[in-house]
């Protein structure tokens, strides 16, 4: 469930909403059912629902526009009463992330007489995983959006359930890529915990000019399977496509991962290949990279050294050895002065290298 806070206040009984004809409970249920069917058609046609779990019985979460449409059918509107900075607010600087964030209060009112039907307070913080590098105005806007959808949820969630959707607005589930109890998704190869799947979020981040997050990241904050003892991550969106067989060739995926690695660590690459004669790599190939240092050409040089370090006689990588090859690449950049192939392989895997 969401970690965002909300204050529940003054929620009217559904009969007070208006626009629902008087009658028996069965007649009122039928009236709400008709509204729910109209709502479901609108949400589907506009693509306003998100599915966050692969479970067969999982429900979709409706975005704020769907909740606003539901409110409008019942003669309701929403207004923002106030927005304000949290007490611990500190704006981000060039060297540090922001602290705190924004909070907002929204009121649901009847259009007919202006009476309050419900209200809620919500927040958006820089400590949230999807908002750590966002601008202050973006956090303020999201706090308002969450308050609007939450305020509408309080009196109208039962109608959303009738329509076949989850009673929680999608904005409250922001940053929750998958149901943490979902046993059908990939697991962290280091500790076995569930993973954050950031692939869809990354598409939006790229469109906004933001730096993408790792495609996969271990949910377990105590996981030490990644670099420098941190959580395990993978940048390759196709990392788990070959879990069905250890002999599957994943060379192209590993090469794409290597391009991302050197693009993220160009200084380490330059340190390692400052003296090309020392690495055993073709000096002309290295010199060509210095003339045109693209990540693709840098990765090609590093790949040629990896083939020698690990004894990849076929020049290819199977799914079984993928993790070993990736670890060797990290060792090469972490120890740019270590160029002896046998020493590198032993440092990465112990005596015997990949075949150990």
C-alpha positions in Angstrom: 0.0 0.0 0.0 1.0 3.6 -0.2 3.3 5.3 2.2 1.8 8.7 1.6 -0.1 10.2 4.5 -3.7 11.5 4.4 -6.2 13.1 6.8 -9.7 11.7 6.5 -12.3 14.3 7.3 -16.1 15.0 7.0 -17.3 12.4 4.5 -20.9 12.6 3.5 -23.2 9.6 3.2 -23.6 8.6 -0.5 -27.3 9.5 -0.4 -26.3 13.2 0.2 -24.3 13.3 -2.9 -27.3 14.3 -5.1 -28.0 13.0 -8.6 -29.0 9.6 -7.2 -32.7 9.1 -7.4 -34.5 8.1 -4.2 -35.7 4.6 -3.9 -35.0 1.2 -2.3 -31.4 0.1 -1.7 -31.7 -2.2 -4.7 -32.8 0.7 -6.9 -30.0 2.9 -5.6 -27.5 0.0 -6.3 -28.7 -0.2 -9.8 -28.3 3.6 -10.3 -24.7 3.4 -8.9 -24.1 0.4 -11.2 -25.1 2.4 -14.3 -22.7 5.1 -13.2 -20.0 2.5 -12.6 -20.4 1.0 -16.1 -20.2 4.5 -17.7 -17.1 5.2 -15.6 -15.4 1.9 -16.7 -16.0 2.7 -20.4 -14.5 6.2 -20.0 -11.4 4.9 -18.1 -10.8 2.2 -20.7 -11.2 4.5 -23.7 -8.9 7.2 -22.2 -6.2 4.7 -20.9 -6.6 6.1 -17.3 -5.8 2.8 -15.4 -2.5 1.3 -14.3 -1.9 -2.4 -13.4 0.8 -2.7 -10.8 0.8 -6.5 -10.3 0.9 -9.6 -12.5 -1.5 -11.5 -10.3 -4.5 -12.9 -12.2 -6.9 -11.3 -9.7 -5.1 -7.9 -9.6 -7.2 -4.7 -10.1 -6.2 -1.6 -12.0 -5.6 1.7 -10.3 -7.4 4.7 -11.8 -5.6 8.0 -12.3 -7.0 11.3 -11.0 -8.8 12.2 -14.2 -11.0 9.1 -13.8 -11.8 10.1 -10.3 -12.7 13.6 -11.4 -15.0 12.2 -14.1 -16.7 10.1 -11.5 -17.2 13.1 -9.3 -18.6 15.2 -12.2 -21.3 12.5 -12.9 -22.4 12.9 -9.3 -22.5 16.7 -9.3 -19.2 17.1 -7.4 -16.2 19.3 -7.9 -12.8 19.6 -6.1 -10.9 22.7 -5.1 -7.5 23.1 -3.5 -7.8 24.8 -0.2 -4.1 25.3 0.3 -0.6 24.1 -0.5 2.4 24.6 1.7 6.0 23.5 2.3 6.5 20.8 4.9 8.1 22.0 8.1 11.5 20.4 7.2 11.6 21.9 3.7 15.0 22.5 2.2 15.3 23.3 -1.5 17.8 21.2 -3.5 21.2 22.6 -4.4 23.8 21.8 -6.9 25.5 19.4 -4.5 22.6 18.1 -2.3 19.1 16.8 -2.7 16.0 18.5 -1.3 14.6 17.7 2.1 10.9 17.5 2.9 8.6 18.6 0.1 5.1 19.9 -0.3 1.7 19.1 1.2 -1.8 20.1 0.0 -5.4 20.0 1.1 -8.3 19.4 -1.3 -12.1 19.7 -0.7 -14.8 17.9 -2.5 -17.9 20.1 -2.8 -21.4 19.8 -4.3 -21.7 22.0 -7.3 -25.4 22.7 -6.5 -24.9 24.3 -3.1 -21.2 24.4 -2.4 -21.5 22.0 0.5 -18.4 20.1 1.5 -18.7 16.3 0.9 -15.1 15.3 1.9 -11.5 16.5 2.1 -8.0 15.1 2.4 -4.4 16.2 2.9 -1.6 14.6 1.0 2.1 15.2 0.5 5.0 14.7 -2.0 8.5 14.4 -0.7 12.0 14.4 -2.1 12.7 11.2 0.0 10.4 9.3 -2.4 12.3 7.2 -4.9 10.6 8.7 -8.0 10.9 12.3 -6.8 14.4 12.6 -5.4 15.7 14.6 -8.4 12.6 16.5 -9.3 12.0 20.3 -9.2 10.1 21.9 -6.3 7.1 22.9 -8.5 6.7 19.3 -9.6 6.4 18.1 -6.0 3.9 20.8 -5.3 1.8 19.8 -8.3 1.9 16.1 -7.3 0.9 16.9 -3.7 -2.2 18.7 -5.1 -3.0 15.9 -7.5 -2.8 13.3 -4.7 -5.0 15.4 -2.4 -7.6 15.7 -5.2 -7.8 12.0 -5.9 -7.7 11.1 -2.2 -10.5 13.5 -1.3 -12.7 12.0 -4.1 -11.8 8.5 -3.0 -13.3 8.9 0.5 -16.9 9.3 -0.5 -16.8 7.5 -3.9 -14.4 4.5 -3.6 -17.4 2.1 -3.5 -18.4 3.2 -7.0 -14.9 2.7 -8.3 -15.0 -0.9 -6.9 -18.4 -1.4 -8.6 -16.6 -0.4 -11.9 -14.1 -3.2 -11.3 -11.1 -1.0 -10.2 -9.0 -0.8 -7.1 -10.4 1.7 -4.4 -7.0 3.4 -4.2 -6.1 6.2 -6.7 -3.1 5.5 -8.9 -1.3 8.6 -7.6 -1.2 7.0 -4.1 0.7 4.0 -5.6 3.4 6.2 -7.2 6.7 4.5 -7.1 5.2 1.1 -6.4 6.1 -0.8 -9.6 4.8 -4.2 -8.5 2.9 -5.7 -5.7 5.6 -6.7 -3.1 3.7 -9.9 -2.4 3.7 -10.9 -6.1 5.5 -14.2 -6.4 5.4 -14.3 -10.2 8.0 -11.6 -11.0 11.8 -11.8 -11.2 13.8 -12.1 -7.9 17.0 -10.6 -6.9 19.8 -13.0 -7.9 21.8 -11.9 -4.9 19.3 -12.3 -2.0 16.1 -13.6 -3.5 14.0 -10.6 -2.7 11.5 -8.9 -5.0 12.6 -6.3 -7.5 11.6 -2.8 -8.5 10.7 -2.9 -12.2 11.5 0.7 -13.4 11.3 0.0 -17.2 8.0 1.8 -17.7 9.0 4.7 -15.5 12.3 5.0 -17.4 10.4 5.6 -20.7 8.7 8.6 -19.2 11.9 9.9 -17.5 13.7 9.8 -20.9 10.9 11.7 -22.5 11.3 14.4 -19.8 15.0 14.6 -20.2 15.7 12.9 -16.9 18.4 10.3 -16.2 16.9 6.8 -16.2 17.0 4.6 -13.1 18.3 1.0 -13.2 15.8 -1.1 -15.1 15.8 -3.5 -12.1 16.6 -2.9 -8.4 16.4 -5.1 -5.4 13.6 -4.0 -3.0 15.6 -5.2 0.0 17.5 -2.3 1.4 19.8 -4.6 3.3 20.9 -6.4 0.1 24.6 -6.2 -0.5 24.7 -7.9 -3.9 25.5 -4.8 -5.9 28.5 -2.6 -6.3 30.2 -1.3 -3.1 27.9 -3.5 -1.0 24.7 -1.8 -2.1 21.4 -3.2 -3.4 21.7 -5.4 -6.5 20.8 -3.5 -9.8 20.7 -4.2 -13.5 20.5 -1.6 -16.3 19.6 -4.1 -19.0 15.8 -4.1 -19.6 16.1 -7.7 -21.0 18.1 -9.0 -18.0 15.6 -11.7 -17.1 14.5 -12.7 -20.6 16.9 -15.8 -20.6 16.2 -17.3 -17.2 14.9 -20.5 -18.9 18.3 -21.9 -20.0 21.9 -21.4 -18.8 23.3 -22.2 -22.3 21.3 -19.4 -24.0 23.6 -16.9 -25.8 23.3 -13.4 -24.2 26.3 -11.8 -25.7 24.4 -8.9 -27.3 22.7 -8.1 -24.0 26.0 -8.1 -22.2 27.6 -5.8 -24.8 24.7 -3.4 -24.4 25.2 -3.5 -20.6 28.9 -2.8 -21.2 28.1 0.3 -23.3 26.0 1.7 -20.4 28.7 0.9 -17.9 31.5 2.8 -19.7 29.1 5.7 -20.4 28.6 5.9 -16.7 32.3 5.6 -15.8 34.3 7.3 -18.6 37.0 8.5 -16.3 37.7 5.0 -15.0 37.9 3.7 -18.6 40.3 6.5 -19.5 42.5 5.7 -16.5 42.7 2.0 -17.5 43.5 2.6 -21.2 45.8 5.6 -20.8 48.7 3.3 -21.6 47.3 0.8 -24.2 50.5 -1.2 -24.4 50.0 -2.3 -20.8 46.6 -3.9 -21.3 47.4 -6.2 -24.2 44.7 -4.6 -26.3 45.5 -3.4 -29.8 47.0 0.0 -29.3 45.6 1.2 -32.6 42.1 0.4 -31.5 42.6 2.3 -28.2 44.1 5.3 -30.1 41.0 5.3 -32.3 38.8 5.6 -29.3 40.8 8.6 -28.0 40.1 10.3 -31.3 36.4 9.6 -31.1 35.5 8.5 -27.5 32.0 7.2 -27.9 30.6 4.7 -25.4 30.2 2.1 -28.1 33.9 2.3 -29.2 35.0 2.4 -25.6 33.0 -0.7 -24.8 34.4 -2.5 -27.9 37.9 -2.0 -26.6 36.9 -3.2 -23.1 35.2 -6.3 -24.6 38.3 -7.3 -26.5 40.2 -7.3 -23.2 37.4 -9.2 -21.4 37.6 -12.0 -24.0 41.3 -12.4 -23.1 40.8 -12.1 -19.4 38.1 -14.7 -19.2 39.3 -17.0 -22.0 36.1 -16.7 -24.0 37.4 -18.6 -26.9 34.1 -18.3 -28.8 33.8 -14.6 -28.0 30.3 -15.2 -26.6 28.6 -15.3 -23.2 25.9 -17.7 -22.0 23.2 -16.9 -19.5 25.0 -19.1 -17.0 28.2 -17.0 -17.1 26.6 -13.6 -17.6 27.0 -12.5 -14.0 30.7 -13.6 -14.0 31.4 -11.5 -17.1 29.7 -8.5 -15.7 31.6 -8.8 -12.4 34.9 -9.0 -14.3 34.1 -5.8 -16.2 33.5 -4.0 -12.8 36.8 -5.4 -11.5 38.6 -4.0 -14.5 37.2 -0.5 -13.9 37.6 -0.7 -10.1 41.3 -1.8 -10.5 42.5 0.1 -13.6 46.2 -0.6 -12.7 45.7 -4.4 -12.6 46.2 -5.6 -16.2 47.5 -9.2 -15.7 44.8 -11.5 -17.1 45.3 -14.2 -14.6 45.3 -11.8 -11.6 42.1 -10.1 -12.8 40.3 -13.5 -13.2 41.5 -14.6 -9.8 40.4 -11.4 -8.2 37.0 -11.7 -9.7 36.3 -15.4 -9.2 39.1 -16.9 -7.3 41.6 -19.5 -8.8 40.3 -20.9 -12.0 38.4 -17.9 -13.3 35.1 -18.5 -15.1 35.5 -22.3 -15.1 35.9 -22.5 -11.3 
